[in-house]
Amino acid sequence: MSSHASPDDQRPAGRKPLTLHRLREMHAAGEKIAMLTVYDSSFAGLLDEAGVDCLLVGDSLGMVLQGQPSTLPVTLEEIAYHTRCVARGNRSAWLIADMPFGSYQASREQALASAVALMQAGAQMVKIEGGGWSAETVRFLVERGIPVCAHLGLTPQSVHALGGYRIQGREESAAGTLRRHAGELADAGAAMLVLELVPAALAAEISTLYPQLMTIGIGAGPQCAGQVLVLHDMLNITRGKLPRFVRNFMADASSIDDAIRTYVRDVKNGRFPDPQLHTY
Ligand code: KIV
């Protein structure tokens, strides 16, 4: 596609737009949900056409786009900007925007104002990290018509408190806290739950205990309702040592489009993640 072509000129009539209702139907029918992060209009169009169900404008953009050492410096304005870019390129995928560090922790009112900014930028759902205190915030947003994806396990905005990017919920007491937090978030009305870097058995248990939460795993085993990866990781763009849950989808692909389609296919048919290779 030349840089002068608009997405509408080039794209064949695609699938019907994904809705929360449709995602719940897929989940109830046992169809896995394929999610990837994305930060710009061109990739949004490519991922949408390749059949990715959910696009996440993740605050991982701080690391993969901005070269920051963590997600902490990312601002609400930056997420809103990238959400607008992605929304322009997307036609049918469900669009989720990350609430960045410091944009929702102070009060429910602060969270509402931040969520409104992201929904007005084109998001259909916002993602909030953390459990315990956050359930009240999730309820406040959901009651006001804002779909929420929660995020437990390794929550990168808390990297300094957690002591690094390490697996969470291995010990029984930590697993118990994770189970309890998931239950509270389900009660509060969260529709999705990203589970990052948690043992596969615990993620499977949470997925069964709370079927109303569509669990999306990243380093959390194959039994979640769906999977997410950071786009730059699975396309082998990220430099340095990657966590073991990442698969390089470019290794056997003829193009980026081919790699994305393989990701969608392998999530849907349960070939990714591999319990031996990508799971804890
Ligand atoms: O910011 C991000 O990319 C994320 C995913 C890793 C789930 O939160």
Boltz pocket constraint, residues with backbone or C-beta under 6 A from the ligand:
constraints:
  - pocket:
      binder: B
      contacts: [[A, 37], [A, 56], [A, 57], [A, 58], [A, 59], [A, 60], [A, 61], [A, 98], [A, 194], [A, 218], [A, 228], [A, 229], [A, 230]]
      max_distance: 6.0
